[in-house]
């Protein structure tokens, strides 16, 4: 695998990314919480884009993958700034955002920042506002007391190491919430969601669908698909949705 290129952001964070040249709109993949740009969905979509001659961008937020920083020092606003900085520095013209889990939240923040450039959005188990509505809302009184002292450790289904959730992650996330104010998605939007997803349950997708406005906004539920959404059938469905959104943008 080729080495990434790096961009130093205005906040002095060194962000790793891969940009595949091709025609636009450029497809931008935004990964999830504590994931990186070498995951199954990112590589699958890059290979698909390459075969289509389509421009494609994937990146690691600070504290993730090959980028600088420690994961537990970061917050939603930092990772949104990282994504926006790379998008603005290395792409031009219209873009389609593909956000997986937390990346769906990041994609919505990018959309609010540069709405004129967004011509489509794909959310894969999108998790807007999860620091407040999932994490904080589910903490026990003891966990909230522990968090008030700095951090709390949560078990992870994806590694032996726990997730370290910091007070800053929760508090900073409150300034980035997108489901409390109007959210207009004025472009083709597809939300893909597995019914067996226990990390981001279907109720989150239904809430986003009900909250957002837009003339071409659809939710596709996949029975028994889990949060990874990376089986061959799920990957094929992502490409089908992306193709539909790109065809609408090209038209």
N, C-alpha and C positions, 0 to 999 in steps of 0.2 A: 504493500500500500504506500502511496506517495506521501511525502511529508507535508504537513499543512503549511499554509501561509499564515503570517501573523499581522495583526493590526493592533496598534496601541491606541486605546480610546482616549477621549478627553479627560477621563477620570484616571488615566495612567494604568489601565488594566490591559494586559497583553492577551488578545483573543485569537485563538486558532480557528482557521476556517479553510474550507475547500470550495473553490468556485470552478464549476465546469462551464466552459464557454459554450455558447449556442444562441439560437434565436430566442426572442422573448415572447410573451412575458416570462421573466425569470421565476422559477419555482424556488421558494425559500423554505427549507425544513427547519423547524424549531423543536428541539427535543424536550424531554421531560425532566422532572425533578431528580437530580443526581444521576442522570444518564449522560451519554456523550454522543458525538456525531458518528461513531462507528457502529451504532446499533443496526439491527436488521432492517427496520423501515427506512432509515436514512440511506443505507447502501443500496437497498432494493430500488428506491426511487431515483437515486443518482444513476444507477445502471439503466433504468428505464429512460430517464431524461437524456442520457448519452446516446442511447439507441434512436431516440427521436430527434436528435440534434437540438435539444432544448437546453437553455441555460439553467443551471441548478446551483444553489448555494446551501451548504450546511455549515454549522459552526458549533463551537463549545462555549458556553457561558463561562465567566470567571469562576474558578473553583470547580470546574467540570473538565474532564478529559485532559486535553493538551494545553488548555489555557492557564494563565497565571492565577495565583490566589488559592486560598483554602476554602473549601465548600462552606464550612460553618461560619465564615465571615460574611457570606453573601446574603442577599435578600432579593425579593421580586423586582424591586426597582433597579438594582444593579444589573440583573440579568436582562431586563428589558432594555436598559441603556446599552448593554453590550450588543444585543441583537440589532437595535436601531443603528448604532454606530457602524457596524459591519455592513448592513444593508445600504446605508446612505453612502458609505465610502466606496463600495466595490460593485454596486449595481446602479443602473439608470433605467428610467422608463417604468412601465407597468410591471407589477409583481403579483404572484399568487402565493399566499402564505399557507403552509401546511404545519399545523401545530399539534403535537402529540402531548396529551396530558397537561402538565404545566405549560408546555409550549403553546397550547391553545389559549391560555391566559396571556402569555407573552404576545401571541399573534394579535389578540384583541387590543392590547396596549399599543402595539405598532400601528395597527389600523387607525386608532384614535389620533396618533401622532402625525401620520402621513396619509390621510384618507384618499387624497387625489391619486396616489400611486397604486392603490390596492384594487385589483380587478377580480379577485376571487379569494376564497378562504375555505380550507378543509380543516375541520377539527376532528381529531382522533381521540376519543375519550377525553375531550377537552375539560380542563379543571379550573375554570375561572373562580377566583376568590377562595381557593381551597384552604389557605392558611387561616382564614377566619371561620368559614362555614363547615369545614371538615376537621381541621386540627383543633383550633381554639374551642369550637363548639363541643368537641368530644372529650376534652381534657377533664379529668377529675379535679376536685378541689386540691388534692395533694400535688397533682401535676402542675396546676396553675401556680401554686405556691413555689414549687421548684423552679418553674420558668421565671417567676419574678426575681429569683436570685441569679438568673443568667441563662440557663438552658435546661432542657429535659431530653432524655434519650427515649426513642420509640423503636420498637422492634420492626425489622424490615423483612418482607417476604422475598426479597431479591438478593440478600447477602447476609452473612453471619454478623456483620457489623451493624449496629443500630443506626437509625437516623438521629443525628443530634440536632434538635430543634432549638434555635436560640430565641431569646426575647426580642432581638432586633428583627428576626424574620417575621414574627407575628405582628409586631408593632408597625414596622415599615410597610408590611403588606396592606395594612388598613388604609394607607394613602394611595393604593393602587387598585382598589376594588372597582369592578366594572358592572356589577349586577345591581347597583343601587341607583344608578342614573340612567337616562336614556342611552340606548345602544343601537345605533342604526348601522346595519350591514347592507349598504347600497350596492351590492354586487352578488353574483352567484355564491352561495354558501352551502356547504354540505357538512353535516355533523354525523360522524360515524361512531357507533356506540355498541359495545357488547352487553348482552343481558346478564352475563355471568361475571361482570366486572365488579369486584368487591372494593377496589381502591377508589374508583370514581363511578358510583352506581348510576344506572339510567336516569334516576331522578334529577341528577345534575344536568344532563343533556336536555331533559324536558324543561327544566327551569330556564336554561339558556334559550331554548327554542321559544318559550313563552315570553321571555323578557325582551329579546331582540326584535327589531323591526327590519323588514326587507322584503322585496317583491319576489325573491328567488331564494328562499331559505328552507332547507329540507333536513330532516333527521332520518337516518337509516339505522334501524336496530338490527343487530345480528344475534340470533338466538345462540346461546351457549358460548359466545366469544368472551374471552377474559380481557384483562387490562392491557396485556401485551399487544393484542390485535395484530399478531405477526404470523398467523398460519398462512399457507399459500392462498386459501380462499379470501382471507382478510386482506392480504397484500394486493390481490387482484381487485378487490372491491375498492381499495384506496385509489388504484390506478384508474379504475372506471370512473370514480367520482372526479378525480383530477382531470381526466380527459374531457369530461363533460364541462367542467368549469373553464378549462382552457379553450375549448371550442366556442363557448359563449363569449369569452374575452376576445378571441381572435375575430369573431363575427362583428 
